[in-house]
Amino acid sequence: MKFRNNKAAAAAMALLVTAGTVFPSTAVFAVNRYTPVQGTQASFDKYLVMDKEAQVPNVSFTFTITPGNAKTYSVEGKKFEVLAGVGTPTMAGVGTNQKNTIAFAPGDGSDSDAAHSEGDLVKNLDTSVSKYAKKTAVVDFSGCSFTEPGVYRYVITESGSNQAVTNDADLTRIMDVYVIDDNGVLKVQSYVLHANESDLIMGTGHGTEDIEESEMKPQGFTNEYDTSNLTFRKQVAGNQASHDKYFEFTLQITDAQPGTVYDVLLTGADAVSEKNDATIPENAGKTNPSTLTVGEDGTVLQKFYLQHGQQITVQGIAKDTSYTVTENPEDYKPRANTAASPVVEICQGSVSADTVGVIQDKDLTTGYLNERRGVIPTGVMMTVAPFAAVTLFGGLGAATIMMKRKKED
């Protein structure tokens, strides 16, 4: 009897095993009904704001794109889930060959209307004194495979350390990928960029409302480039000082970003120094350049030629750049301008500065006052008269002697 019970138990066990093989458990049937859909491309804007006089600098910014955090929203009793992003989106280099990098360079068209659009959302832009350069980054989601409808969240983070550049106060943006069921087929419907992880707008059902892009689009990433202008002036004084004479100035710039271009304002100076009787031959016929380019060592060394009352302005020098202005005074007595004791006329809107210094956050004016004075004798006739009188009386005396001798003869 006991044996039969064992045989019955064994038979029952075999039946269960067979049943498990023929009729799989429901877990085996839990497969995705959708064919996964690959992401496409989305974009965001990058702005660099600068003074109107500045050239676009050589700067670059790096971006990382990572999955965001899954989150369940509950608004007025309706719930909606945002999913963590899947896969790793990438960004082609903009203005550079480096992946996930946006680079700006001189000549990038900050003044071109074609580079801008009415939809540009630039933070803190005062068009009366500032302009901006724009780059558009393209995020590639083709390596991301979406298997279910939903909103997939990604975080875009900016980093970068560039001279005189202040990064956006908010270094992150949220990009949501909307995947929908389109008659049983997955479809990537849209990409929405958020300034932060704010709650989504809920619709009448348990889902998101259709949102106008203008309502959700943040201001991209806006960075500011801090520059100032440096003006150096030439003045002469004294009764022997020539206003025609050209003096040689030497401008040295150091600690600058290689490749940076500065515009030189020549409206207050001659483009070419002229030849005249007061100017030494070495200083005549010299060209004052209209642009300067920083070398690979971060320096500029350039000569300029100025007469009395003339000035040179180098525009758009980045904050924390060092400068030195020297001159060849020849036989004049030079006096260098200082911030505490100015000796040259200061340009409107700028402050008096030493001839050696560091660019900060204001336009600077410096330069040299050269003096050449002489003592011009006065009362010339009094100086000459005694000599003339002696000569005259000597002549008369000689004539008298001659006459006496003739009488004696």
C-alpha positions as CSV (number, residue, x, y, z in Angstrom):
1,M,0.0,0.0,0.0
2,K,2.8,2.3,0.9
3,F,4.6,1.4,-2.4
4,R,1.4,2.3,-4.4
5,N,1.2,5.6,-2.7
6,N,4.8,6.3,-3.7
7,K,4.0,5.4,-7.3
8,A,1.0,7.6,-7.3
9,A,3.0,10.5,-6.0
10,A,5.7,9.9,-8.6
11,A,3.0,9.9,-11.3
12,A,1.5,13.1,-10.1
13,M,4.9,14.7,-10.0
14,A,5.6,13.6,-13.6
15,L,2.3,15.0,-14.7
16,L,3.1,18.4,-13.1
17,V,6.4,18.5,-14.9
18,T,4.8,17.6,-18.2
19,A,2.1,20.2,-17.7
20,G,4.8,22.8,-16.9
21,T,6.5,22.0,-20.1
22,V,3.4,22.0,-22.3
23,F,1.7,24.9,-20.6
24,P,4.3,27.5,-19.5
25,S,3.7,29.8,-16.6
26,T,2.4,33.3,-17.3
27,A,5.9,34.8,-16.6
28,V,7.1,33.2,-19.8
29,F,4.3,35.0,-21.7
30,A,5.3,38.4,-20.3
31,V,7.1,39.7,-23.4
32,N,7.0,43.3,-24.9
33,R,4.3,43.7,-27.5
34,Y,6.0,46.7,-29.0
35,T,8.8,46.9,-31.5
36,P,11.4,49.2,-29.8
37,V,11.8,52.6,-31.4
38,Q,15.1,54.5,-31.6
39,G,15.3,58.1,-30.7
40,T,16.1,60.8,-33.3
41,Q,17.6,64.3,-32.7
42,A,16.8,67.3,-30.6
43,S,18.5,70.6,-30.2
44,F,19.2,73.4,-27.7
45,D,20.8,76.8,-28.0
46,K,23.9,78.2,-26.5
47,Y,24.5,82.0,-26.2
48,L,27.6,84.0,-25.4
49,V,26.9,87.6,-24.4
50,M,29.6,90.3,-24.8
51,D,30.2,94.0,-25.1
52,K,29.4,95.4,-28.5
53,E,33.1,96.4,-29.0
54,A,34.4,92.8,-28.2
55,Q,35.3,90.1,-30.7
56,V,34.0,86.6,-30.1
57,P,36.7,84.9,-28.0
58,N,38.2,81.4,-28.2
59,V,36.2,79.6,-25.5
60,S,34.7,76.1,-25.2
61,F,32.1,74.4,-23.1
62,T,31.6,70.7,-22.4
63,F,28.2,69.0,-21.8
64,T,27.3,65.7,-20.2
65,I,23.9,64.0,-20.9
66,T,22.8,61.5,-18.3
67,P,19.5,59.7,-17.4
68,G,17.3,61.7,-15.1
69,N,15.5,60.4,-12.1
70,A,12.2,58.6,-12.4
71,K,9.4,60.5,-10.7
72,T,5.7,60.0,-10.2
73,Y,3.6,63.2,-10.4
74,S,0.3,63.6,-8.7
75,V,-1.8,66.7,-9.6
76,E,-5.4,67.0,-8.5
77,G,-5.7,63.3,-8.0
78,K,-4.2,62.4,-11.4
79,K,-1.0,60.5,-11.5
80,F,1.7,60.4,-14.2
81,E,5.1,58.8,-14.2
82,V,8.2,60.2,-15.7
83,L,10.7,57.5,-16.5
84,A,14.5,57.6,-16.2
85,G,16.2,58.0,-19.6
86,V,17.5,54.9,-21.3
87,G,20.8,54.6,-23.3
88,T,23.4,57.3,-23.7
89,P,22.6,60.3,-25.9
90,T,25.6,62.0,-27.6
91,M,26.2,65.5,-28.9
92,A,28.3,66.2,-32.0
93,G,30.9,68.9,-31.4
94,V,29.8,72.4,-32.4
95,G,32.7,74.5,-33.7
96,T,35.1,71.8,-32.7
97,N,35.8,68.1,-33.4
98,Q,35.5,67.2,-29.7
99,K,32.3,65.3,-28.9
100,N,29.8,66.9,-26.4
101,T,31.6,70.3,-26.8
102,I,30.5,73.7,-28.0
103,A,33.3,76.1,-29.0
104,F,33.2,79.7,-30.0
105,A,36.0,81.5,-32.0
106,P,36.7,85.0,-33.4
107,G,34.6,85.7,-36.5
108,D,31.6,83.6,-35.4
109,G,29.2,86.2,-36.5
110,S,27.9,87.8,-33.3
111,D,26.8,90.9,-35.4
112,S,25.1,88.9,-38.1
113,D,21.3,89.0,-38.2
114,A,21.4,85.6,-39.9
115,A,23.0,84.2,-36.8
116,H,20.0,85.3,-34.7
117,S,16.3,84.8,-34.6
118,E,13.3,86.4,-32.9
119,G,12.9,83.2,-30.9
120,D,16.3,83.5,-29.2
121,L,15.8,83.6,-25.5
122,V,19.0,85.3,-24.2
123,K,19.3,86.1,-20.5
124,N,20.1,89.6,-19.3
125,L,20.7,91.0,-22.8
126,D,20.9,94.8,-23.0
127,T,21.1,95.4,-26.7
128,S,22.2,99.0,-26.2
129,V,25.6,97.9,-24.9
130,S,25.8,94.2,-25.6
131,K,25.6,91.7,-28.5
132,Y,25.7,87.9,-28.5
133,A,27.0,84.9,-30.4
134,K,24.9,81.8,-30.8
135,K,25.5,78.1,-31.3
136,T,22.9,75.4,-31.7
137,A,23.8,71.9,-30.3
138,V,22.2,68.8,-31.7
139,V,21.6,65.9,-29.3
140,D,21.6,62.5,-30.9
141,F,19.2,59.9,-29.4
142,S,19.7,57.3,-32.0
143,G,21.5,55.1,-29.6
144,C,18.6,55.1,-27.2
145,S,15.9,52.4,-27.6
146,F,12.5,53.0,-26.2
147,T,10.3,50.0,-25.5
148,E,7.2,51.5,-23.9
149,P,5.1,54.7,-24.2
150,G,6.0,57.3,-21.7
151,V,8.1,60.4,-20.9
152,Y,11.9,59.6,-20.6
153,R,13.9,62.1,-18.8
154,Y,17.5,63.2,-19.4
155,V,19.7,65.8,-17.6
156,I,22.1,68.1,-19.7
157,T,24.9,69.6,-17.6
158,E,27.3,72.3,-18.8
159,S,30.8,72.8,-17.6
160,G,33.7,75.0,-18.7
161,S,36.4,77.3,-17.3
162,N,37.3,80.2,-19.6
163,Q,39.0,83.4,-19.0
164,A,36.6,86.3,-18.2
165,V,33.5,84.1,-18.9
166,T,30.8,83.8,-16.3
167,N,28.8,80.6,-16.8
168,D,25.1,80.3,-16.7
169,A,23.8,80.5,-13.1
170,D,21.8,77.3,-13.8
171,L,24.2,74.7,-15.2
172,T,21.6,72.0,-15.9
173,R,18.6,71.6,-18.2
174,I,16.0,68.8,-18.4
175,M,15.2,67.2,-21.7
176,D,12.1,65.0,-21.8
177,V,11.5,62.5,-24.7
178,Y,7.8,61.9,-25.4
179,V,7.2,58.4,-26.7
180,I,3.6,57.5,-27.7
181,D,1.5,54.6,-28.8
182,D,0.4,55.4,-32.4
183,N,-2.1,52.7,-33.3
184,G,0.0,50.0,-31.6
185,V,3.3,51.3,-32.9
186,L,5.8,53.2,-30.8
187,K,6.6,56.7,-32.0
188,V,8.9,59.5,-30.6
189,Q,6.5,62.4,-30.8
190,S,8.5,65.3,-29.3
191,Y,11.4,66.5,-27.2
192,V,10.7,69.2,-24.5
193,L,13.5,71.2,-22.8
194,H,12.8,72.3,-19.2
195,A,14.7,74.7,-17.1
196,N,14.3,72.4,-14.1
197,E,12.4,69.4,-12.9
198,S,9.2,71.3,-12.5
199,D,5.9,69.4,-12.5
200,L,4.4,68.7,-15.9
201,I,1.1,70.2,-16.9
202,M,-1.6,67.6,-16.4
203,G,-4.3,66.9,-18.9
204,T,-7.9,65.8,-18.3
205,G,-6.9,62.2,-18.2
206,H,-4.0,60.5,-16.5
207,G,-1.4,62.0,-18.7
208,T,0.2,65.2,-19.9
209,E,-1.5,68.1,-21.5
210,D,-0.5,69.2,-25.0
211,I,1.9,72.0,-24.3
212,E,2.9,74.9,-26.6
213,E,6.6,74.9,-27.1
214,S,6.8,78.6,-26.1
215,E,5.4,77.8,-22.7
216,M,8.0,75.1,-21.9
217,K,11.1,76.2,-23.8
218,P,13.7,77.7,-21.3
219,Q,16.4,80.2,-22.2
220,G,19.0,77.7,-23.3
221,F,22.4,78.2,-21.8
222,T,23.6,81.9,-21.6
223,N,27.2,82.8,-20.6
224,E,28.7,86.2,-20.3
225,Y,32.1,87.4,-21.6
226,D,33.6,90.2,-19.5
227,T,35.8,92.6,-21.4
228,S,37.0,96.2,-21.2
229,N,38.6,98.7,-23.5
230,L,42.2,100.1,-23.0
231,T,43.0,103.6,-24.4
232,F,46.4,105.2,-24.3
233,R,46.9,108.9,-25.2
234,K,49.8,111.1,-26.2
235,Q,50.1,114.6,-25.0
236,V,53.0,117.1,-25.0
237,A,53.7,120.3,-23.2
238,G,56.3,123.1,-23.2
239,N,57.5,125.9,-25.4
240,Q,59.9,123.6,-27.2
241,A,57.4,120.7,-27.6
242,S,56.2,119.9,-31.2
243,H,52.6,119.0,-31.8
244,D,53.7,117.5,-35.2
245,K,56.1,115.0,-33.8
246,Y,55.2,111.3,-33.8
247,F,56.3,109.2,-30.7
248,E,56.7,105.5,-30.7
249,F,54.5,103.5,-28.3
250,T,54.9,99.8,-27.4
251,L,51.9,97.9,-26.2
252,Q,52.5,94.5,-24.5
253,I,49.5,92.2,-23.6
254,T,50.1,89.1,-21.5
255,D,48.0,86.4,-19.8
256,A,45.5,86.4,-22.7
257,Q,43.7,83.5,-24.4
258,P,45.7,82.4,-27.5
259,G,44.0,83.3,-30.8
260,T,41.9,86.1,-29.3
261,V,41.4,89.0,-31.7
262,Y,41.1,92.6,-30.6
263,D,39.7,95.4,-32.7
264,V,41.8,98.6,-32.6
265,L,39.9,101.9,-32.8
266,L,42.0,104.4,-34.9
267,T,39.5,107.2,-35.1
268,G,41.6,109.2,-32.7
269,A,44.9,108.6,-34.5
270,D,46.4,108.4,-38.0
271,A,46.4,105.1,-39.8
272,V,49.9,105.9,-41.0
273,S,52.4,108.3,-39.4
274,E,53.4,111.2,-41.7
275,K,56.8,112.5,-42.4
276,N,57.6,116.0,-41.0
277,D,60.5,118.0,-39.7
278,A,59.8,117.1,-36.1
279,T,59.6,113.3,-36.5
280,I,62.6,111.1,-36.7
281,P,62.9,109.0,-39.9
282,E,62.4,105.8,-37.9
283,N,58.9,106.9,-36.9
284,A,57.6,108.2,-40.2
285,G,55.5,106.2,-42.6
286,K,54.6,103.6,-40.0
287,T,51.2,101.8,-40.0
288,N,49.0,101.6,-36.9
289,P,47.2,98.2,-37.1
290,S,43.4,97.9,-36.9
291,T,43.4,94.5,-35.3
292,L,45.7,92.5,-32.9
293,T,45.8,88.7,-32.5
294,V,47.1,87.0,-29.4
295,G,49.9,84.6,-30.0
296,E,50.1,81.0,-28.9
297,D,52.0,82.1,-25.8
298,G,49.1,84.3,-24.8
299,T,50.9,87.6,-25.6
300,V,50.8,90.5,-28.0
301,L,53.7,93.0,-28.7
302,Q,52.8,95.8,-31.0
303,K,54.2,99.3,-31.8
304,F,52.0,102.4,-32.4
305,Y,52.8,106.0,-33.4
306,L,51.0,109.0,-32.0
307,Q,51.1,112.8,-32.1
308,H,50.0,115.2,-29.5
309,G,46.3,114.7,-28.7
310,Q,46.0,111.4,-30.5
311,Q,44.9,108.1,-28.9
312,I,44.6,104.4,-29.6
313,T,41.8,102.2,-28.2
314,V,42.2,98.4,-28.0
315,Q,38.7,97.0,-27.6
316,G,37.4,93.9,-25.9
317,I,40.3,92.9,-23.7
318,A,39.3,90.1,-21.3
319,K,39.2,90.6,-17.6
320,D,42.4,89.6,-15.8
321,T,44.6,90.2,-18.9
322,S,47.8,92.2,-18.1
323,Y,49.0,95.1,-20.1
324,T,52.1,97.4,-20.3
325,V,52.3,100.6,-22.3
326,T,55.7,102.2,-22.9
327,E,57.1,104.9,-25.2
328,N,60.3,106.3,-26.6
329,P,60.3,109.9,-25.3
330,E,63.5,110.8,-27.2
331,D,64.8,114.1,-25.9
332,Y,61.5,114.9,-24.1
333,K,60.9,114.5,-20.4
334,P,58.2,111.8,-20.0
335,R,55.5,111.6,-17.3
336,A,53.6,108.3,-17.2
337,N,49.9,108.5,-16.3
338,T,48.8,107.0,-13.0
339,A,45.4,106.2,-11.5
340,A,46.1,108.5,-8.5
341,S,47.7,111.4,-10.5
342,P,46.5,111.6,-14.1
343,V,48.6,113.5,-16.5
344,V,46.6,112.8,-19.7
345,E,43.0,113.7,-20.6
346,I,40.7,110.8,-19.6
347,C,38.2,109.4,-22.1
348,Q,34.6,109.7,-21.4
349,G,33.2,106.6,-19.6
350,S,36.6,105.3,-18.5
351,V,38.8,105.6,-15.5
352,S,42.4,106.8,-15.2
353,A,44.9,103.9,-15.1
354,D,48.6,103.2,-14.7
355,T,50.7,102.5,-17.8
356,V,51.2,99.0,-16.3
357,G,48.2,97.1,-15.0
358,V,45.5,94.4,-15.2
359,I,42.2,94.7,-17.0
360,Q,39.2,94.6,-14.6
361,D,35.6,95.5,-15.2
362,K,35.9,99.1,-16.5
363,D,37.3,100.8,-19.5
364,L,40.8,102.3,-18.8
365,T,42.7,105.3,-20.1
366,T,46.4,105.8,-19.7
367,G,49.3,107.3,-21.6
368,Y,52.2,109.8,-21.4
369,L,52.7,113.5,-21.1
370,N,56.0,114.6,-22.6
371,E,57.5,117.9,-21.7
372,R,60.2,119.9,-23.6
373,R,60.9,123.4,-22.4
374,G,63.6,126.0,-23.0
375,V,64.6,129.4,-21.6
376,I,64.1,131.9,-24.4
377,P,66.2,135.1,-23.7
378,T,64.2,138.3,-23.4
379,G,65.4,141.9,-24.0
380,V,67.5,140.9,-26.9
381,M,68.3,144.5,-27.9
382,M,69.7,145.2,-24.4
383,T,72.0,142.2,-24.8
384,V,73.2,143.3,-28.2
385,A,73.2,147.1,-27.6
386,P,76.4,147.4,-25.4
387,F,78.3,145.4,-28.0
388,A,76.9,147.6,-30.8
389,A,77.8,150.8,-28.8
390,V,81.4,149.7,-28.3
391,T,81.7,148.9,-31.9
392,L,80.2,152.2,-32.9
393,F,82.3,154.2,-30.5
394,G,85.4,152.3,-31.5
395,G,84.7,153.2,-35.1
396,L,84.2,156.8,-34.3
397,G,87.4,156.8,-32.2
398,A,89.4,155.3,-35.1
399,A,87.9,157.9,-37.5
400,T,88.9,160.8,-35.1
401,I,92.5,159.5,-34.9
402,M,92.7,159.2,-38.6
403,M,91.5,162.8,-39.0
404,K,94.0,164.1,-36.5
405,R,96.8,162.4,-38.2
406,K,95.8,163.9,-41.5
407,K,95.8,167.4,-40.0
408,E,99.3,166.8,-38.5
409,D,100.5,165.7,-41.8
